[in-house]
Amino acid sequence: MSMFWDLPEPLRRKLLATLVLLLGTFVVRWVVVRVALRSSEDLVVRYRWRKFTRYIAAVIIAYGLGRIWLQDLQSLTTMVGLVGAGLAIALQEPISNIAAWLHILTRRPFEIGDRIQVGSVRGDVIDQRVFSFTLLEIGNWVDADQSTGRVVHVPNARVFREPVASYSQGFHYIWLELPVTVTFESNWRDAKKILAEVGDLVSQDVAEEARRYVEAAANRYVIKFTHLTPIVYTRVVDVGITLTLRFLSLPQRRRSAEEKAWEAILDRFAEREDIDFAYPTTRFYDNVQEGKAGARAERS
């Protein structure tokens, strides 16, 4: 405290005036907010009062600090600058939204009709405004990226803070994978051929169209796909042999493409006596009786 009284009198006055300004503004805002909250039970109205009084308090503090510490700068330009600085601080989020809106308009990370994901929110873009854009939500509790029926308003500034994943930009297609596990005793080679035929069935003409999109997108993105036709990968797991069918689909047709593929697989496998699905089971294996002739254990 003694250090304060050792300061020059003009500086002490400015410090005291600053303290009074800050405390007075905060107390008045607190009283106004309390009165407003008591007069309304509407959460939206309460929220707006908090935001509005916060902005006003920021402007008053910025103006007051300018009057206290910059008394020699009384010109209109100086005051406009101070008020502008206060508004910039108070309206940081809206200004960020406007800047992000300009970014969206110029860089076009997405457009109306695109399917995107921003953070944990996924959906189709149905509206773009100065402060936010609107998504028709997909996923969440609904499987296979289908619509939930909810409309989600996302602040534009989130494109600066979180990754934006586009299902539609550039490539226009997404890769789908269906893992199908058959038993070790099944004719897995024929099963693999069946899956390849199913892949061709559900993605007819897709590869050629996707290749045109890739060539067009190469002017803007470094996208390199050498294999766009369906392919089946083989992998051994603990319960059998997993054959993974990988094929292209439009994002909006993911569920119907999966359904078409699974129905074709079920029909084709039902026709074969030497192909069976694998699932977790308990099995007793006698190596002496069932093992290969050159790999059997000696009978004790």
N, C-alpha and C positions, 0 to 999 in steps of 0.2 A: 504493500500500500504506500509505503514511503517513496518508492520509486515513482508512483503516479504523481505525487505532489511535487516531486522534483522536476517534473516536465514543465516546459514553458506553458504559461497560462493559455495562449491561443490553442495549443495542441490539446490541453486538458479540456477546454470547452468543446472542442470538436469530438473528442472521445466520449464525453458525457452526452453530447447531443446525439451521437451515433447510438449509444446504449439506450437512450430514451426512445429514439426512433424505432429501434428493433423491438424493444419490449412493448412499446405502445402499439405498434402494428400487430404483433403477435396476439396481444391481449384483446384488441378490438376484433381481430379475425376470429379468435376463439369464441368471443361472446356472440358475434353474428352467427357463426356456425351452430352454436348451441341453441340459439333462438330458432333458427331455421329447422334444425332437427326435431325440436319439440313441436313445431307447427305442422309437420308432415311426417307420415309414416311411409311414404313412397320412397323406395330405395333409389330410384332414378333421380328424383328431385333432390334427395340428400347428396347423392354423388355429384350432381351439377353444382350445388351450393358449395361443396368442398373445393371443386375445381375452380369455380368462378372466383371465390374469395382468395384462393391461392394466387391466381393470376393478378388480381387487383393488389394484393399485398406485395407481390414482387415488383410491380410497377411503382408503387408508393415508396418502397424501400430504395429502389434505384434512383428515383427522382430526389428523395430526401438526401441520400448520400452525395448526390451530385451537388445539391445546394450547400451541404455542410463542407465538403472537402474541395469543391471547385467553385468557390464564390467569385473568382475572377473571370470565370468563363460563363457569362450570362447570355451569350448570343443564342439565337434560335437554333443555329446549327448544332451547337454543343448540347442543348437540351434535347433536341430530336435524337442525337446520338445516344444520349444517356437512356432516354425512354426506349429507344430501339434495342439497346443492350439488355434492358430489363425485360422487354418482351421476348427477346431471344432466349433468355434463361427460363422465363416462365412458360414459354410455348415451345420448349425444346422438342417434345414429342410430336406436336402438330407440324412443326417445321421439318422434322425428320421424315414424317409421312409425305409431305409435299416433295421433298428431295427424292424420296424413293419413288414417288409417282412419276417424276420426270425421268428417273432412271428406267422405270418400266416402259415408258413411252418411247425412249430413245434406244435402249439396248434390247428391248423386247425379250426378256427371259421367258415370258409366257404371254398368251393372248386369249381373248374370249373363246371359249370352247376347248381350250387345252386342259389336259388332266395333269395336275401337279401335286407335289407334296412339299409343304413348308413346315419344317420341324416335324411334329407328330400329326399334323393336320393334312389330310388328303382329300382331293375332290376335283370337280370340273369347274373351271372359271366361268361364272355366269354374269359377272358385273365388275367394272373397274371404275373407281371414283378417286377424287383427289386425296382423300385420307385413308381409304381402305379398298380392298377388293373382296369379292364375295365368291365363295365356293359352295357348290352342291356336294355335300360330304359323301365320301365313299369309305368302305372298310369299317373301322371301329369294331362294333359287335357283329357286323355283317360280313360274311365270308366272300372271298374271291373278288374284292374290289367293286362290289355293287353298292348302289346308292343306299344311304340310311334314311333319306328323306329330309334331313336337316340342312339348313342353310347356315353357313359359318362366315362371319365377317372378320377378315384378317387385316390388321393395320399394315399399311404399305411398308412401314419401317422394318418389318420383320425380314424383308428380303435382304437387308443389310446385316442383320444379326444371325440369321440362320440359313443353312443350305437350302436352295430351291431345286428340287428334283422334278424334271419334266418327263412325263410319259410320251409327250407328243412332239416336242421340238426335235428337229433334225432327222432322227431315224424313223419316227412314227410307229414303230413296232416294238414289242417287248418279247423277251425270251421266256417261254414256259418250260418247266421240267416236270415230268411225271415219273416218279420212281415206281417200278413194278418188280416185286420180288417173287421169284419162282423157286421151287424146291431144288435141291441138288440132283434129285433123280429125274427132273424134267428135261425135256429136249430144249435146252436153253438157246441153242443156235436157231432153231425154228421159231422160238419165242421172240428172239431178237429180230428175225426177218418180219414177223407179224407186226411188231412195234414200228419198224421202219415203214411198212405199208400203211399203217394207221397214221403215222406222221405225214406221209404224202397225202392221205385222204383229207385230213383236217386242215392242211395248209396249202391247198391247191392254188397255184398262181401267186402265192404270197412271196416266194423267194425272188421272182423276177421283179415284182413291184417294189419289194424292199431294196433290191439292188439299185433301182432307179433313185429311190430316196437317199441311199447312201452316197451315190455319185453326186446328187444335188447338194447334199449336206457337206460334202468334202470341201466345198468352196468356203464354208464358214467354220467347220469343226474338223479336227483330226480324227475321223472315224474310219477305222479299218476293220472290215469283216471279210474274211476270205471264204467262209462257209456259211451260207444262208439257208441251205436246205435242211430238212429234219435229219437228225443223227441220233444214234442209240449208243450209250456208253455201258460198259460191263464192269461190275464190281462184286466181289465176294463179301458177304456179310455173315454173321453168325448163324442165321436161320436159313440161308440159301444164297441165291445169286440175284443181285439187284440189277435190273436193266432200266436205265434212265433214258426216257424219250425226251429229247430237246427239240422244240420247234417254235416258230414265230407266230405271233398273234397280235391283232390290234388290241390296245389296252381295254377298250370298251367291250370287247368280245371274249375276254379271258374266261369267264365262267362257262359260256356256251361252247367255247373251243375245248375246254377241259371235259365238259359233259360228253361232247361228241366223241372225243378220244376214248374216254373210259367205256362208253357204251360199245364202241367198236372192239375194244380190247376184250371186254367181257364176252361178247358174242363169239369172237374168234377163238378165245381160249376154251369156251364151252364146247366147241366142235372137236377139240383135240383131247385124246385120251392120254397123251404122253406129256402134257403140260399142266401144271397145277400151281396155284398160288401158295406161297410160303407164309407162315405166321408162327409166332412163338409157340413151341410145343415142347413136351418132355419126351425124349426118345432114348432107348437103351440100344447101344451099338456093341455087337460082339465082333471084335476085330478078327478073331480066329475063323469065324464062319463067314463074315461079310467083307472082310478086307480083301484088297487085291492080292493076287497070288504071290507077287514078289514083295509085298509089304505087310504080310500077316505076321503076327507075333507067334512065337513058338508055344505049343501047348505045354503047360507045366504038368 
